[in-house]
Amino acid sequence: MTGFSLYEYGLSGKWVELLKQVAPNVTRMAVLRDFTNPAGLAYFGAIRATAQSLGVEVSPVAMQSADEIEKGIEEFALTTNGGLIITPNSAASIHRALIVDLAFRYKLPAVYPFSYMAAGGGLISYGPDFVEQFRNAAGYVDRVLRGEKPTDLPVQQPTRYRLVINLKTAKALSLNVSDALIGLADEVIE
């Protein structure tokens, strides 16, 4: 995934808002990102802007290797009122179990970019609906096979996003998820 983004950068501000909704006492957020991915800088900028407007301090944490992730989260967890935002990149996918485990171990509420991370024990995820994107991609393949030139087809961004909330994790973290937020969720894991 290095070098491009599946997500609109402004979406990362929504991660901050969701984390504050589900964990209002959070005053600090560690942003796990791959420093070699240029998209990570854009995500971080949008996160920082939204966080500042909510009075939240943000700190970048490198996540290229398991050691970096573990060290970064352990150091961040030394102080109170913290939460995590995991940005989308290949390292997040590769090290997903470690990230979810560390967030749980250190009682850090976290927002993930991929729904499979919430399904795997993470607190909340918000990101594009990949099933819809695959359907749209199939439509493009069909158009190309029927003779349209790929260069003539418009670039499409995701139009549907999925919110997944893991209530088991929320309970384990002693968080009360509002009925309003639950009502917005596309999937609630109980």
N, C-alpha and C positions, 0 to 999 in steps of 0.2 A: 504494500500500500504506500510505500514511500514515494513522495512526489506528487500525489494527487489526493483528492478528498471525495469520499462518498457522501459527505454531509455538507450542508450549507453552514458556513462558519457562524452565522448568527444563532444557530440552533444551540450552540454551547452556552449562551446566556440563559437559555431555558433550563439547562442542567442546574445552574446556580439557584434559580427560582424554585425548582422542584426540591432541591436539597433543603432549602430554607423552609419550604412548606412542610416537609416531612420531619425535619429536625430544626425547629425554630431557634434553639439555643446555640446552634453552630455560629461561631464568629470567625473561624479560620477554616480555610479549605486548601488541601493539598491537591494540586492538579497533576496527575500522572500523565506524562507525555513523552513521546520519542523525540529527543532533541535533534535527530537527523532528518525528521520529516518536516518539510517546510509548512505543511498544513497545521502542524502543532502550534506554530507561532500565531497563526490567525485564530485558532481556537482559544489559545491562552489570552489573546488580546480581548476577545469578546467576553470571555469569562471574567477577566479582570475588570472590565468596564461595568458589567452587571453587578459584580461583587462589590465594587466601590459604591455603587448607588444604594446597596443594601447594608453598607457598613461592615463588610466582611473582608478580611485579609486573605490574600491568596499567595501560595508558594508553589513554584514549579518543582516537580520531583521527576527525575529521569527514570525511564522504564524500558531501557533496552535489554537489560539482563535481569535474571532472577535476583542476583545479589544487589543490584541497584534498587530494585523494587523493595526488597526486604529491608535494606538499610534505610531507604528514604521513608518508608511508612513507619518503621520502628522509631526513627528520630522524630518524625512529625507527631507521633502518638504520645510523646513524653509530656506534652502539655494538654490542657483540657479544651473542650468545646470545639473539637475538630471534626471535619468531614472530608470525604474524598470525592473527586470528580475524575473519572477515567476517560481519557480522550480516545477516539477510535484510531487504531493502527494495528499493525500485525503483532506487535509485542503484547498488546492488550489481549488479543486472541490466544497467543501462544502461552501466556502466563496467567490466563484467566482464573484457574483454580487457586493459584498462589495469591493473587490479588483479592479474590473473594474471601479466602481463608484469613489473610492478614487483616482485612477490614473487620471481619467477625471477631477475630482474636483480640483486637485492640478496641473493639466496640465503637468503630468509626462508621457512621452512616455514609453510604456511598451511592453515587449515581453512575450508571454504566451506559455505554453507547449501544450495547447489543443485548437483545432480549434473552438470549441463551445464558447470559451472565446472571440475570435475575432468576431465571429458572434453575440455575446452579447454586443458588443460595445468596445471591446479591440482593440488596434492599430494593432498588428501583432501577429501571432502565427506560430510556427514551431515545428513540432513533427511528430511522426510516423503516417502513414495512418492506422487508426484502422480498416477501412473496409477491407483492404488487410489482416491485421492480423487475423480478424475474419474468412475470407475465408480460410486462411492457417490453422487456428485452426479446421475448419470443415473438412479439408483434413486429419488432424491428427485423429480426431474422427472416420472418415471413416476407416482409416487404423487400428485403434484399434478394431473397430467393426468387421473387417475382419480377426482379429486374431493376428495382430502384437502386440508385447509387448511394452508398453509405454517406458520402460527403453531402448529399442533398437532404439527408434526414436531420431534423433539428435535435439538438442536445436536450435531453429531458432531465429535470431534477425530480427527486422524490416529491410526491404530492400527499402521501399519507404517512403519518408517523404513529408509532405504537408506544403506549405507556404501559409498562408492566410493573406491578407492585407485589413484592413478596411479603405478605403479612406475617408469615412464620418468622422471617428475619426481623421484621419491625418489632414483633413481640419480644424476641430474644434481646433486642437492643433497647427494650423498654420505651419504644416510640409509639405514640398513638397517631395513626394515620386518619386524617379527617374523612368523614363520609363524603364530603365534596370531592376530595382528591380520588377516593376510591371510585366514585361515580364517573370520573373522567377516564379511568383506566380501561384499556382494551383487554387486559388480562389481570386477574388478581389470583395470586397463589396463596392458598390457605393451607 
